Amino acid sequence: MSNDKDITTEADDVNTTNSGYKPKLDAGENSSQNTNDNTQVPNDVGSSVSGDENDDQESAQNNLSPTNQQIINSFEQVNAQHSAAIFRQFNQGKVITKLVYDDINAKNIDNPLFTCLFNSSQHFESLYQHLGYELCLHSAGDFYYVRELRADSSDEADDNALKVQAILLQLGRYYSQTGRELEQLCQAQFGFNENDLLTLSKDDESLAILKAIKIDNWPKAIDFITIRNFAYKTGGNSWFISSAGKAFLFNLVEQYSQFEQDH
């Protein structure tokens, strides 16, 4: 699973332009006769040519499947600014969560980008398929992500996913050891703060795990998951795990519990 796959394709705007060309043929009385040599020209030549071209245009339009026509029209129905913002976030390796944290009102609010994706899912699924990606909805975590369709795609996505999982697992383990519920780690009013990071920074085992995934320290580890929307910052020195991070964390805890039962 590559939740935060970096899209390498650069694009600023996605535009669809419909253009039509209709030749203007004058089949009036003056066109039916050459005044220089009085050669008679059949009156139905102009209408015959015009009819053929119109038939060709109509045939081309009929060849468009209802699905393709719907996709073309969908560009007019999707907010262009939202679409561009969605592309930028996926391009930066982020996931798009249903809820985002509003610093001003200090609470979670609906994410307009998630809403745009959800309401126009067929449009975006087709769009990203043409770009070489699959648009995926993680229903348990309420977030969207993209992954490459190529069989020979790079391992960068797997590497990033491993880093996210390792960081979240260490946070969860530490949180439980301090007597707090994991649910609180995922709530804006609780979460974790700079004091927690200072404690983690003194733990040799957690630092060794960070070193193994090529992350220097805990501040950089938190930056790594926050940039990708697996955590949100609630103040100067406090954070909480997002719905995407929660889905990852609780899945890891469940797998670990199952592993212990089996062994």
C-alpha positions as CSV (number, residue, x, y, z in Angstrom):
1,M,0.0,0.0,0.0
2,S,1.4,3.4,-1.0
3,N,-0.6,6.0,0.9
4,D,1.7,8.8,0.2
5,K,3.0,8.1,-3.3
6,D,4.8,11.1,-4.8
7,I,3.4,11.9,-8.2
8,T,6.3,12.8,-10.4
9,T,4.3,14.2,-13.2
10,E,4.3,18.0,-13.0
11,A,1.2,19.9,-14.1
12,D,-0.2,23.3,-13.2
13,D,-3.6,23.2,-15.0
14,V,-5.9,20.6,-16.3
15,N,-8.0,22.1,-19.1
16,T,-10.4,20.5,-21.5
17,T,-11.3,22.6,-24.6
18,N,-14.1,21.6,-26.9
19,S,-13.8,23.1,-30.3
20,G,-16.1,22.6,-33.4
21,Y,-15.4,23.5,-37.0
22,K,-18.3,24.0,-39.3
23,P,-17.4,25.0,-42.9
24,K,-19.7,27.7,-44.4
25,L,-20.8,26.7,-47.8
26,D,-22.8,29.2,-49.9
27,A,-25.3,27.2,-52.0
28,G,-27.3,30.2,-53.2
29,E,-28.4,31.0,-56.7
30,N,-25.1,32.7,-57.7
31,S,-23.1,29.5,-56.8
32,S,-25.1,27.3,-59.1
33,Q,-23.7,29.0,-62.3
34,N,-20.2,30.1,-63.4
35,T,-20.8,33.6,-65.0
36,N,-17.6,33.4,-67.0
37,D,-18.3,30.3,-69.1
38,N,-21.9,29.7,-68.4
39,T,-21.1,26.2,-67.3
40,Q,-24.0,24.7,-65.4
41,V,-23.3,23.4,-61.9
42,P,-25.8,21.1,-60.2
43,N,-27.7,22.9,-57.5
44,D,-27.3,20.1,-55.0
45,V,-23.4,20.1,-54.9
46,G,-23.2,22.5,-52.0
47,S,-25.8,20.8,-50.0
48,S,-24.4,17.4,-50.7
49,V,-20.9,18.3,-49.4
50,S,-22.3,20.1,-46.4
51,G,-24.5,17.1,-45.6
52,D,-21.5,14.7,-45.8
53,E,-19.4,16.8,-43.4
54,N,-22.3,17.1,-41.0
55,D,-22.8,13.3,-41.1
56,D,-19.1,12.8,-40.3
57,Q,-19.4,15.2,-37.3
58,E,-22.5,13.5,-36.1
59,S,-20.9,10.1,-36.6
60,A,-17.9,11.1,-34.5
61,Q,-20.1,12.4,-31.7
62,N,-22.1,9.2,-31.8
63,N,-18.8,7.2,-31.5
64,L,-18.2,8.8,-28.1
65,S,-19.5,6.3,-25.5
66,P,-21.8,7.7,-22.8
67,T,-19.0,7.3,-20.3
68,N,-16.6,9.3,-22.3
69,Q,-19.1,12.1,-22.9
70,Q,-19.8,12.1,-19.2
71,I,-16.1,12.4,-18.4
72,I,-15.7,15.3,-20.8
73,N,-18.6,17.1,-19.3
74,S,-17.4,16.4,-15.8
75,F,-14.5,18.9,-16.2
76,E,-17.1,21.7,-16.3
77,Q,-18.7,20.4,-13.1
78,V,-15.6,20.1,-11.0
79,N,-14.1,23.1,-9.2
80,A,-10.8,23.8,-11.0
81,Q,-9.1,25.3,-7.9
82,H,-10.0,22.2,-5.8
83,S,-8.8,19.9,-8.6
84,A,-5.4,21.7,-8.8
85,A,-5.0,21.7,-5.0
86,I,-5.8,17.9,-4.9
87,F,-3.2,17.3,-7.6
88,R,-0.6,19.3,-5.6
89,Q,-1.2,17.4,-2.4
90,F,-0.9,14.0,-4.1
91,N,2.2,15.2,-5.9
92,Q,3.7,16.1,-2.5
93,G,3.0,12.6,-1.3
94,K,0.1,13.6,1.0
95,V,-3.1,11.7,1.8
96,I,-6.3,13.7,1.7
97,T,-8.4,13.2,4.9
98,K,-12.1,13.7,5.4
99,L,-11.4,16.1,8.3
100,V,-8.7,18.7,8.7
101,Y,-7.8,20.7,11.7
102,D,-8.9,24.4,11.8
103,D,-6.3,26.4,13.7
104,I,-8.6,29.4,14.0
105,N,-11.5,27.6,15.6
106,A,-9.4,24.9,17.2
107,K,-11.5,22.0,15.9
108,N,-11.8,19.5,13.1
109,I,-13.8,20.6,10.0
110,D,-14.8,18.9,6.8
111,N,-12.1,19.0,4.2
112,P,-13.4,20.5,0.9
113,L,-10.8,18.6,-1.1
114,F,-12.1,15.2,0.3
115,T,-15.6,16.3,-0.4
116,C,-14.7,17.2,-4.0
117,L,-13.0,13.8,-4.6
118,F,-16.0,12.0,-3.0
119,N,-18.7,13.8,-5.0
120,S,-16.8,13.5,-8.3
121,S,-15.1,10.2,-7.7
122,Q,-15.7,8.8,-11.3
123,H,-14.1,11.9,-12.8
124,F,-11.0,11.7,-10.6
125,E,-10.6,8.0,-11.0
126,S,-10.5,8.4,-14.8
127,L,-8.3,11.4,-14.6
128,Y,-5.6,9.8,-12.5
129,Q,-5.9,6.5,-14.4
130,H,-4.8,8.5,-17.5
131,L,-1.9,9.9,-15.5
132,G,-0.8,6.3,-14.5
133,Y,-2.2,6.2,-11.0
134,E,-5.1,4.5,-9.2
135,L,-7.2,6.7,-6.9
136,C,-8.0,4.8,-3.7
137,L,-10.4,5.5,-0.9
138,H,-9.4,4.0,2.5
139,S,-12.9,3.8,4.0
140,A,-11.8,2.8,7.5
141,G,-9.5,5.8,7.7
142,D,-11.6,8.2,5.7
143,F,-8.8,9.3,3.4
144,Y,-7.8,9.2,-0.3
145,Y,-4.4,8.4,-1.7
146,V,-3.0,7.4,-5.1
147,R,-0.7,4.6,-6.1
148,E,1.1,3.9,-9.4
149,L,-0.3,1.4,-11.8
150,R,3.1,0.4,-13.2
151,A,4.3,-3.1,-12.2
152,D,7.9,-1.8,-12.2
153,S,7.1,1.3,-10.1
154,S,9.8,2.5,-7.7
155,D,10.0,1.3,-4.1
156,E,9.8,4.9,-2.8
157,A,6.1,4.6,-1.8
158,D,6.8,1.4,0.1
159,D,9.7,3.0,1.8
160,N,7.6,6.0,2.9
161,A,4.8,3.7,4.1
162,L,7.3,1.8,6.2
163,K,8.6,5.0,7.8
164,V,5.1,6.2,8.6
165,Q,4.2,2.8,10.2
166,A,7.4,2.7,12.2
167,I,6.9,6.2,13.6
168,L,3.3,5.6,14.5
169,L,4.0,2.3,16.1
170,Q,6.7,3.9,18.3
171,L,4.4,6.7,19.3
172,G,1.6,4.3,20.1
173,R,3.9,2.1,22.2
174,Y,5.2,5.1,24.2
175,Y,1.7,6.4,24.7
176,S,0.5,3.1,26.1
177,Q,3.5,2.9,28.4
178,T,2.6,6.2,29.9
179,G,-0.9,4.9,30.9
180,R,-2.8,6.8,28.2
181,E,-5.4,5.4,25.8
182,L,-4.5,5.2,22.1
183,E,-7.8,6.9,21.2
184,Q,-6.5,10.0,23.0
185,L,-3.5,10.1,20.8
186,C,-5.9,10.6,17.9
187,Q,-7.9,13.4,19.5
188,A,-7.1,17.1,19.1
189,Q,-7.8,17.9,22.8
190,F,-5.2,15.3,23.9
191,G,-2.6,14.1,21.4
192,F,1.0,14.6,22.2
193,N,3.4,17.5,22.8
194,E,7.0,18.6,22.9
195,N,7.5,17.0,26.3
196,D,6.6,13.6,24.9
197,L,9.1,14.1,22.1
198,L,11.8,15.0,24.6
199,T,11.1,11.8,26.5
200,L,11.2,9.8,23.3
201,S,14.5,11.4,22.3
202,K,16.1,9.9,25.4
203,D,14.9,6.4,24.5
204,D,17.7,4.5,22.8
205,E,15.5,1.9,21.3
206,S,13.2,4.3,19.6
207,L,16.2,6.3,18.3
208,A,17.7,3.1,16.9
209,I,14.5,2.4,15.0
210,L,14.5,5.9,13.6
211,K,18.0,5.5,12.5
212,A,17.1,2.2,10.8
213,I,14.5,4.0,8.7
214,K,16.9,6.9,8.0
215,I,15.3,9.6,10.1
216,D,17.7,11.5,12.3
217,N,15.5,12.4,15.3
218,W,12.0,12.7,16.7
219,P,11.3,16.3,15.6
220,K,12.1,15.2,12.0
221,A,9.9,12.1,12.5
222,I,6.9,14.1,13.5
223,D,7.5,16.5,10.5
224,F,7.6,13.5,8.2
225,I,4.1,12.3,9.2
226,T,2.6,15.8,9.6
227,I,3.7,16.9,6.1
228,R,1.9,13.9,4.7
229,N,-1.3,14.5,6.8
230,F,-0.9,11.5,9.0
231,A,-0.8,13.9,11.9
232,Y,-2.0,17.5,12.4
233,K,-0.4,20.3,14.5
234,T,-2.8,21.9,17.0
235,G,-0.5,24.5,18.4
236,G,3.1,25.6,18.8
237,N,4.2,22.4,20.3
238,S,1.3,19.9,20.2
239,W,0.0,17.4,17.6
240,F,-2.5,14.6,17.2
241,I,-2.8,11.6,14.9
242,S,-5.2,12.1,11.9
243,S,-7.8,9.6,10.8
244,A,-5.3,8.3,8.3
245,G,-2.7,7.8,10.9
246,K,-5.2,6.2,13.3
247,A,-6.1,3.7,10.6
248,F,-2.5,2.8,10.2
249,L,-1.8,2.6,13.9
250,F,-4.8,0.5,14.9
251,N,-4.1,-1.9,12.1
252,L,-0.6,-2.3,13.3
253,V,-1.7,-2.9,16.8
254,E,-4.2,-5.5,15.7
255,Q,-1.6,-7.3,13.6
256,Y,0.9,-7.2,16.5
257,S,-1.7,-8.6,18.9
258,Q,-2.6,-11.4,16.4
259,F,1.1,-12.2,16.0
260,E,1.5,-12.6,19.8
261,Q,-1.5,-14.9,20.0
262,D,-0.1,-17.1,17.2
263,H,3.3,-17.3,18.9
